[in-house]
Structure formats: C-alpha cells, structure tokens
Amino acid sequence: MDAIRGPILFRCDGTLERGWEPLYQCLALAAALQRRRRGTHFLSYLDPLSLATVINRGNNDWAPAENQLGSDADLDATLAQVRKLNAAAVVVAGEGMSPDYLSALKETGTLVVAFDSTAGIQFPCDLVVNPLLAPGKKPYRVGPGCQRLLGSRFALCRGIFRRQRTIRATEPPAPFRALVAMGDDDRNGDAVTRTKQLLETGKVSKVSVAVRTHHANYDELLELADNSKGTIEVLTEVKELMTRLVRVHFAVTAGDMWAPELSVVGIPQLIISQTLRHGMNGKKMDDEGVATFLGDSANVSFDNLNEAVTALLDDPMERKGMTRCARNTFDGRGPDRIVNGMEIMLHSPARTRGIEAMPATLPFRVAA
C-alpha cells in the first residue's frame, strides 16, 4: 500500500480514570477521515469494554491496548501497530503523552498528530490540534515544522449537530425546555444535581439530560426520570437527541467538546466547568458572547444557577444574541479542516520523498 494513502491509526483511551473525551474526539475526526476514503484503526484501552461496539459501529477497526497511553510498553505496542498497518498518520489524544513518546512515533516517518487542550508539554510532532477555544497559540511549544490548528475553526463537531443547524433557524415556542449536557466526563455528578436545580427554579417545564450509558449516575438519572411525571427525560441515542436539539431553549454544559457542538446549532448555554481546561474554554466562550460562564462547579450554588436561568429566560434579546454569536463563531466544519491539513502535509513533496527513501522494514525501538 502506498504510504501516503495508508490508513490512520488513533491512539486514545477511554477509562473512568482518564476520561472518555479523547476517545469521542477521535471518533469525530475518524468520521471525517472516512469521507476521504481513509481507513481508520483504533488502538485503545477501554473501560467498559462495551465501548468497542461504539468504535466498530462507526466503521472503525479496533485493537485492544494492554497498557494505558504513555508507558514504555504502550509505545512499543503503538510502534508495532504503525508498522503492521503501514499507517500514514497516527493521532494521539489523552493524558500520558510525553515529548519522548511523540518523538519516537515521529522517527517512524509517519505523520504524528496530537490532540491537546492544556499546552503542558513540548510537541515534537507534525500537527497539534486544540478543538477548544483556549489556550491560544502562545503557550504551545512546538518542534521544527510543527503546525498548530487552534480555535473555533477547528472545533470538532459530529454530523448530528451540523444537520440540525439549518432546522433550528428560530427559537422554539414556550414553555421553556432545557438540555443538560455535562459532557463525557461528568466526574462530579452534575448531571443529576443541575437537573434537579433547574426544575426547582420554576422557570423550566422540562429537562432533557444527554448522557452516555457508562455515566456513573446513569441508573440514578433513569430513576429520577421515572419519578418526575414527565418533566425529566434521559437521552442516550442519537435519534432522540436529534429531535430535542431543535426544541430546547438553552443548555447547561461543562465547557467541554459538547459546548462548541451545541453552539453550531445555535443553542444558548450556561457553562459550569469541572476542570481547568474546560473552565478556560468556558471563559473564552463567554468573552465571545456565545455563552454565560458561571464558574467552577464547586463554586456555583443553586442561587447562582437560578439567577442565571432567570436572567436568560426573561430576556429574549439575550438569547437571540447568544444564538447569533454561537452560529457565527462555530460553523461545524472543524473536522473537515483538520483532515484538509493532514492531507496537505501527507502529500507534501518533502514527505513523499522521505517516505520513498525509507527502508521497507523499520527497526524496532531499542529500550534505553
């Protein structure tokens, strides 16, 4: 197989300890790569193991990783997988990556792409992608030839949100509905807490909660919905979420990957962060007029949320302004732009000559 038309390998994990957001970020990019007729392979350490079904359902191949991302044993396994697939590029996402890890991957001659929203290390790779609004360009330390794709133009967005963008052209009629989407890593259990608080405000007639089935409080949410007399519903399927995106008046999010996606549709948001990087993204979205950032979860009380909900629902012009800013800031084409950047780098003359000059069999890494 021609190396520049080879498949793309994703090295990401999905666990309770390190979170599931990197896995879903990679799935969003994999869907865009498949539209370019690129094969997509995942090497992932998964917990629960049922997440393998989610990967395969997206027409991706999956191989189990025996070690979490970043260890020496994991690097050896990843290098072996790159050689086995003759991968054109490897995408690394999640905690655990280090400069040495990325350098070893780059020595194979494959294109190395890193997903990162912290700018905490140096990146001796080919491409760094931050799908959130913060941090910006300045904090990122990159090696020679490394390109940075940052900001709203490269925000990841699934097809379900792009399709609903044209349908939700105007705000739906009353009564008011809210969407609670605390993301893939709701470690504080805010989905339960904020759902109850929204109903206590007296302003919201119905709350839709978007969660994954592996959410720690999934059973509690189902029980809460069963006892709510129809005021709470739990959404886990894409088809259910599609119909609700055009009917809700605002959303409560954590400032993670879901926040830009909901902005593509034009849904006003109240952001309650649970991590530092999501808090930085929430503040930036507030500065852009896309959402209202309420602060860290531990510091946002019921009174704070009640005041924000009241101010938002009592001011239709505020909601219209948020909708307009959100749709102007995020257009949902981020994954396609990332793929374009990867294809340009893969087909550059210098890389093509380098690939042709490489030996057919790459040497194994020698442990220090």
N, C-alpha and C positions, 0 to 999 in steps of 0.2 A: 504493500500500500504506500502511495506517495505520502511522505511525512507531513507535507503542508495541507493535505486533505484528510489527515488521520483523525481519529476520534478525540473527544475532550474528556479528560479524567477529572472528577471532582473529589477532593479530599476534604471531607467535612464529617463531623459527628453530630448526633442528636441524642443527648442524655439529659437527665434531670440535673446533674451536677453542673454541666457546662452550657445547658440550654439547647433549645431546638431551633432558634432563629437562624443560625448559619446554614442548617440543612434546608430550611424553606427558602432562604435567599438563593442557594444553589439550584433548587428546583425551579425557581422563577427564571433564572438565567438559562437553565437547560432547555426549557420550553422554547425560548427564543433561538437557541442554537439549533434545535431540531427543525425549525422553519428554514434554516440554511442547509439542511440535509447533513448536519453533523451528528455523528454518533456520540452518545453521552453515557459515560460509565461512572458509577459512584463507588468509592471505597470508603465505607462509613462504619463507625462503631455506633450501634443503635440500642437505645433502651427507651421504650419497649421495642422488642423485635418486630412487632406488627408494623412498624414504620417502613419496613422493607416493602410491604404491599403498596404503600403510598408512592415509593420510588418507582416500583415496577409499573404502577398504574399510569405513570406519566411516560411510558415507553422508554424508560431508562434501564440500563443493566446495573445490577448491584452485586458487589462482592463484600463480604463481611471483613471488617478490620478487627484484628485481635488486640490491638493496643490503641490507646487514645492518642489523638493528634499531638505531635511534638516530640515523642520519645525516640530514642535511637532505633529501637525495634520497629517502630512505626515508619521511620524514614527508610529503613531497608525494605520494608514491605511496599511502600509507595514507589520507590525506585524500581523494584521488581515489576510492579504493575505498569509503570510507564514503559518499560522495555517490552513487556508482554503485549501491550496494546499498540506499541509504536505511536504513542499519544502525541498529537500535535501541540497540545497545551494541557497544563494541569492547573486547576483552580483550587486554591487553598483558602478555607474560611473557618474561623473559630479560634478560641483560645488555645494556646500551646505553640503556635508557630514562633520561630526564632530566626534571626538573620542567618545562622548556620544552616538551619533547616531549609530555608529558601535558596541559599547559595548552592547547597548540594543538589537540589532539584534543577537549578538553572544550569549546572555543569553538564547535565544530560543533553542539552541542546534544545529541549522543549521550551515552549513559551510558558512562563510562570506568572500566574495572575493571583493576587492576594486581595481578599475582601477584609477591610479593616475600618473601624469607626473610632479608634482610640488614638492612633498615631503614637503608640507607645514604644515602638522599636524602629530600627533602620530597616529599609526594604531593599535588599539587593536582588530585585526581581525585575520583570519586564513591565508589569502593569499593576497599579494599586487602584482599587475601586472603593470609594466610600458611598454607599447608597443613601446615606442620611445627609442632612444639611450641614452638620458640624461634626468634627472640626474642619476648617478650611485648608487651603493649600500650605500655609506657612509652617504648621507644626510637623508636616510629613518630611522625614529624612529618607531620601531615596538614593539608590546607587546610580552609576552611569547608565544612561539610556533608558531609565525607568520613566514611564509616563503615569500621570495621575488623572483619574477620572472622578471628579468630585462635584457635589452639588445637585440641585434639583433636576438637571438634565439627565442625570444617571441614576435617579431613584428607581428602584425595582418595582414593578407593577405586574400583577397577574392579569390574564386576559379577562377575567370576570369583571374587574373594575373598569377596564377600558371600554368594555361593551356597554356598561351601564352609564357611562359618561354622557352619551347623547340622549339617553332615555330620561335622565333626571335633569332636564333643562330648566325646570322651575321647581320651587319648593312645594311639597305636597300639602294638601289642606289639613286643618286641625281635625281631631285632637292631636296633641303633641306625642311623638314617639321618639324614643332614644335607643341608640345602639351602644352596648358596652363591648368594646373590643380591646382587652388589655394585652393582647399580643400572644406570642407563642411561649413566653417565659414569664408567666404571672406568678412569681415566687412568693409574693405577699398575699395572694388570695384576694386581690382587689376586685376580681370579677363578682364575687359574692357580696362583698362589703358595699361596693358602689352601686350595685343593682338595688339593694335594699334601701340605700340612702336616696336614690333617685325617686323611688316610689314615695318615700316619706316627705319629699318636697311638696307634693300635692300638685305639681305642675305637669307631671308626666303621666299619661294614661296607660302606656305600655312600654315595656323594656325588652329588647331583643339582645340576647347575650351570645356573641360569637366566640366559641371555644373549640379546641381540639378534644378528641375523645381521651387523650392521655393527660388532660389537665388534672392537676392534683385534687381539685374540688369539683370534678365533673359530676359525681353522684350527688353531691350536696346541691348543685345547681339544678339537677333534674328534680330532686325532691322539692326544692324551692318553687320550681315552675309548676309542679303538680298541685301544690297547695296555694297557688296565687290567684286562682279563679280567672285565669286567662290574662292576667296582667304581665306575666313573665313568660318568655319562650326561649328555649335553648337551641341555637343553630349550630350544627356541625357539618352539614352537607352544603356543597357549593350551590346547588339549585335553590335551597332555602335562603341562603344569603343573597342571591341574585335578586329575589323578589323583595327583600327588605331594604336593600340599598336605596331604592327609589322612593321609599315610604317614610324613612326616618327623617327627623328634623335636625338632629345633632348626634354626635358620638362622643363617648368618653374613651380615650385611648391612653397608652403608656408612652407615646412618642417613639415607638419602635417602627418596624417595617410597615405595620398596618397604617400608620398615620399618613405617610405620603400616598398610599394606595387609596385611602378614603378621600384625600384631597383631590385626587384625579377625578373622582365622581363629583366633587364639589360639596361635600358634607361638612358643615361647621363642626369644630372639635373643641373639647376641653381636655387638656393633657395633664395627666398625673403620672409623673415618671417614677420608676423603681430602680434605675441605675444611673450612674453619672453620665454615660454617653447618650442615653435616651433623654436625660434632662437637658443636655446641651442641644440636642436636636429639637426638643420642645421649645426651648428659649428662642432658637433661631426661627422656628415656625411662627412663634408669637411676634417676633420682630418683623416678619414678612406679612403679618396680618392674616395669616392662614388659620390660626387657632389661638386659643387663650391658654397660656401655660399657668397652671395653678401651683406648681411646685412639686417637691418630692412627696411620695405617698405618706411617709410618716408625719409630714407637717400639714397635710390637707385634712381638715376636720369636716364634719357634716355641715357646719355653719359656712365654711368656705365654699364647699360644693353647692350648697343651697343658694348662696348669694350669687355665684357664677351662673347657675342654671336660670335663676330668676331674671338676672340682667340680660341673658342671651335670649330667652323666650319672650321677654317683654319688649324687645327691640328688634322688629323685623328688618330694619336697615342694617343692623349689626350682622345679622345672619346673611343677608344678601351680600354685604361687603366681604365677609369671610368666604362665601361661596365663589365670588368673582376672583378674589386673590388666590384662592386654592387652585382653581381651574387654570388661571394664568401662570401660576408657578410650576405646577406639575401637569404634564401632558400625557404621561403614561408610556412614553416611548423610550424610557431609560434602558431596558434590556436590549432593545434593537441597537441603540447607540453603543452599548458595551460590546456587543457582537461585532459591530462595524469596526470598532477599534481593534479588536482581536484579529479580525480578518486582514485588516491593513498591515498589522505587524507581522502576521504569519506569512503574508505574501510579499513582504519587502525583499528587494534583491539581495541585501546583505544576509538576511536569514536564510533565503533559499540557497545561496552559495554555501553557507555554513553547514546546512543540512546535507547537501550533496557531498561535502568533504568529510563528513563524519563516518567512522567505521560502521559496518553493518551491525556489529555486536558491541554494546557499550560495556566497559569494565564495571565490575561490582565495586561498591564503595568499600574502602578499607577502613576498618574501625581504628580509631586512634589508640 
